Amino acid sequence: MKAQLLTMSTPDGPFTILARDGAVLASGWTAVPAELTGQIHARLLPADFEPVTELGSISAAVEEFYAGNPGAAMAVPVLQKSGPFRGHAWDVLRTVQPGHPVTYTEYAELAGNVRAVRAAASACAFNAAALFVPCHRVIRTDGSLGGFRWGLAIKESLLDRERELAHAAPQHLSSAPR
């Protein structure tokens, strides 16, 4: 099965998206597609990629994010596969409001098990669809950034961008309906 491959230029560097049938399989701040494929579940892993120049609503959502509307990315379908807790935790991440990060403990509680902090952190670590499943919105209890697959400088940039938007124009931050 073939997937589409698009690398976009963003203020945070190249952003590559692997998509199939209008859904994101993997995405992240890299120009190297091989850096994305290891996060895709074996049953979803495409055999080949077709380079494209745009991905319709998917690439438009990335442009919207950087233009000040982070909610558009939450309306983009994402195709990830894992166990029940992780799958649910990824859905929960899409409800965390831009500009209002949660701690790993709060994230575990939102996902339904306050004691599952490590499992919640693992859901962030294994999230293939960065930006569309906003794992960058989860921070440590002490307020420090914690980890981020694409580097702490990008995580900080994303959080700063969303914080500024939250203070400047709260009407743009609501998540789009799913």
C-alpha positions in Angstrom: 0.0 0.0 0.0 1.3 3.4 -1.0 1.3 6.6 1.1 1.8 10.2 0.3 4.9 12.0 1.4 5.1 15.8 1.9 7.8 17.9 3.4 6.8 21.5 4.2 8.9 24.4 5.3 7.8 25.8 8.7 9.3 28.4 11.1 10.5 25.4 13.2 12.2 23.8 10.2 11.2 21.1 7.7 8.0 19.3 8.7 7.4 15.9 7.0 4.0 14.2 6.8 3.2 10.6 5.7 -0.5 10.2 4.9 -2.8 7.7 3.4 -6.5 8.2 2.4 -6.6 11.6 3.9 -5.3 10.5 7.3 -1.9 11.2 8.9 0.2 8.1 9.6 3.2 10.0 10.9 4.6 13.5 11.0 7.4 15.4 12.5 10.1 18.1 12.2 12.5 16.4 9.9 13.2 16.2 6.2 14.1 12.5 6.5 11.0 10.2 6.0 12.9 7.3 7.5 12.9 9.1 10.8 9.0 8.8 10.8 8.5 5.2 9.7 9.7 3.6 12.9 6.7 5.0 14.8 4.2 3.6 12.4 2.5 0.3 13.5 3.6 -2.6 11.3 0.0 -3.2 10.1 -0.2 0.4 8.9 3.3 0.8 7.5 3.2 1.7 3.8 5.3 -0.3 1.3 6.1 2.8 -0.7 5.7 6.6 -0.7 4.6 8.9 -3.4 6.0 12.5 -3.1 3.3 15.1 -3.4 3.3 18.9 -3.3 0.3 19.3 -1.0 -2.1 17.1 1.1 -5.3 19.2 1.0 -6.7 19.7 4.5 -3.7 18.1 6.1 -1.1 20.5 4.8 -3.6 23.4 5.1 -3.9 22.6 8.9 -0.1 22.9 9.2 -0.2 26.3 7.5 -3.2 27.3 9.7 -1.2 26.3 12.9 1.7 28.5 11.9 -0.8 31.3 10.9 -2.3 31.3 14.4 -5.0 28.7 14.3 -3.8 25.6 16.1 -7.3 24.1 16.3 -7.4 23.2 12.6 -4.9 20.3 13.2 -7.3 18.7 15.6 -9.8 18.2 12.8 -7.3 16.2 10.7 -7.9 12.4 10.8 -5.0 10.4 12.3 -4.4 6.7 11.8 -2.3 5.2 14.6 -2.6 1.7 16.1 -1.7 0.5 19.6 -3.3 -0.9 22.7 -6.5 0.4 24.3 -4.9 2.8 26.8 -2.4 4.3 24.4 -5.1 4.8 21.7 -7.4 6.5 24.1 -4.5 8.6 25.5 -3.8 9.8 21.9 -7.4 10.8 21.5 -7.3 12.7 24.9 -4.2 14.6 23.8 -6.3 16.1 21.0 -8.5 17.7 23.6 -5.7 19.5 25.5 -6.2 23.2 24.6 -3.4 25.1 23.0 -1.6 27.5 25.4 -2.7 25.4 28.4 -0.2 22.5 28.7 -0.9 19.7 31.2 1.5 17.8 33.3 2.2 14.1 32.8 0.1 13.4 35.9 -2.8 15.6 34.7 -2.6 13.8 31.3 -2.8 10.4 33.0 -5.8 11.6 34.9 -7.5 12.9 31.8 -6.8 9.6 30.1 -8.7 7.8 32.9 -6.0 6.5 35.3 -4.1 9.0 37.5 -1.6 6.3 38.4 -0.7 5.6 34.8 1.8 8.4 34.5 4.4 6.2 32.9 1.9 4.9 30.4 0.8 8.4 29.6 4.4 9.4 29.0 4.9 6.3 26.9 1.8 7.4 24.8 3.6 10.7 24.1 6.9 8.9 23.3 5.2 6.6 20.8 3.0 9.2 19.2 3.7 9.1 15.4 1.5 12.1 14.5 3.3 15.1 16.0 1.3 18.3 15.8 -1.9 16.5 14.9 -1.7 14.6 18.2 -0.1 17.4 20.2 2.2 15.6 22.7 4.2 18.8 22.9 1.4 20.1 25.2 2.5 17.7 28.0 5.1 19.0 30.5 6.7 17.9 33.8 5.0 18.7 37.1 7.8 21.2 37.9 7.0 23.1 34.8 10.1 22.0 32.8 9.6 20.7 29.3 10.3 17.0 29.8 11.2 15.2 26.5 10.2 15.7 22.9 11.2 13.5 20.0 11.8 16.5 17.8 13.9 18.4 20.3 13.3 20.7 23.2 13.9 23.8 21.1 10.9 22.9 18.8 8.7 21.9 21.8 9.5 25.3 23.5 8.8 27.1 20.2 5.4 25.4 19.8 4.4 26.0 23.4 5.5 29.7 23.2 3.6 30.1 20.0 0.4 28.6 21.5 0.9 30.6 24.8 1.1 33.9 22.8 -2.0 32.9 20.8 -3.9 32.0 24.0 -3.2 35.5 25.4 -3.8 37.4 22.1 -6.9 35.7 20.6 -8.6 33.0 22.7 -11.4 32.6 20.0 -8.9 30.9 17.7 -7.9 28.2 20.1 -10.9 26.0 20.3 -10.5 22.5 18.9 -12.4 21.8 15.7 -15.1 19.2 16.0 -14.1 15.6 15.2 
